[in-house]
Amino acid sequence: MTIAATDEAVHVRAPGKINLFLRVGALEDDGYHDLATAYQAVSLYEDVRAWPADEITVEFVGPVDTSGLPTGPTNLAVRAAKLLARTAGVPGGVHLQISKQVPIAGGMGGGSADAAATLVACDALWGTALPREELHRLAAQLGADVPFALAGGTAIGTGRGDRLSPALATGSFHWVLVPADHGLSTPAVYRELDVLREEWVAEGVDAFAPGAAPDGPPAVDAEVLQALRAGDPARLGASLQNDLQFAAVRLAPGLQDVLDLGESVGALAGMVSGSGPTLAFLAPDAESAIELQVGLSAARHMALHVHGPVPGARIVHG
């Protein structure tokens, strides 16, 4: 008997991500930016369970406040299920239950993880058995971060971030995450970066200054790749960069205080994750990460110890 012929749920777990490096190209005529980013999947997960149903529906559970999330056709997991159904000619539906752990609108790709997990869960539930390459093609249609949530590990993303190349990372890197009590709109952060760059040009700021638009296609610094290959947290900490951090901090100035605090209590480096406002602090090792977590918690910040890289969306048995 196949899974699709039973009433059992398919359980898929997909990771959130940190952008270890994010270089944003100039604003293009179509309103988008080319990116060069180094992704790392970390051990903060979204859990998606899928049951056979007549229609495609979704509900949320878990500790994260999901009251503001849509459950209709604009929900990314619902869109993923509908896209797979259309592609594979599946007439049935699915009921999705998503247990959220990744901060909402926090720059860690939680919605993208939901979509990636949904593709894997529905593929198993419906018995469509699509090749992994086809699932990646569908993932790219849903959003720039969805293919990486499917792949996991550590990877370089170019274009809109969806053209992936695996990157070798030796060992495990330990992070302490500080979610904010509010979200930031990704489009708003990109718009703010464009405004900032216009101001910097008017002020005569050096075009090679951090955050300035690159002269040509953006690229990931070779030092990041070398640090990952060497498994060297200190070297990686010295090469972390996120162009969007300048915009995120201007939109939410309090983030800078937390970044300064984290580095004062033991972080090798701190940065805004993606478009923010979640902050990611790199620690030398697991023991140091626990000490850093305690230090940030003592200052009344929620602090989560995670590690990476971890695999992408996978079926969980048992």
NORBELKA-V501455 format. One line per field, one symbol per residue. ss: DSSP state (H for helix, E for strand, C for the rest). phi: phi as a letter, one per 20 degrees, with the letter a starting at -180 (. if undefined). A space follows every 50 residues. Layout:
ss=???
phi=???
This chain:
ss=CCHHHCCCCEEEEEEEEEEEEEEEEEECCCCCEEEEEEEEEEEEEEEEEE EEECCEEEEEECCCCCCCCCCCCCCHHHHHHHHHHHHHCCCCEEEEEEEC CCCCCCCCCHHHHHHHHHHHHHHHHHCCCCCHHHHHHHHHHHCCCHHHHH HECEEEEEECCCEEEECCCCCCEEEEEECCCCCCCHHHHHHHHHHHHHHH HHCCCCCCCCCCCCCCCCCCCHHHHHHHHHCCHHHHHHHCEECHHHHHHH HCCHHHHHHHHHHHCCCCEEEECCCCCCEEEEECCHHHHHHHHHHHHHCC CCCEEEEECCECCEECCC
phi=.egfedefeedcdcefcdefbbddfffefendcfcccdecfcecdddddc dfbfcecbcdcofefdfeefdefefffffffffffffemeeecbddddee cfgfldndmfffffffffgfffgffemflfggffffffgfferfefgfgf emmcbedcmeoeedcgcfcemcddcddcfeebdcfggffffffffgffff ffemfgfefgnfffeoffbffgffffffffmdffffgfdfbbgffgffff fcgfffffgffgffdpffacbfelemefdcdedfafffffffgfffffem dfcdeccbecfegbfden
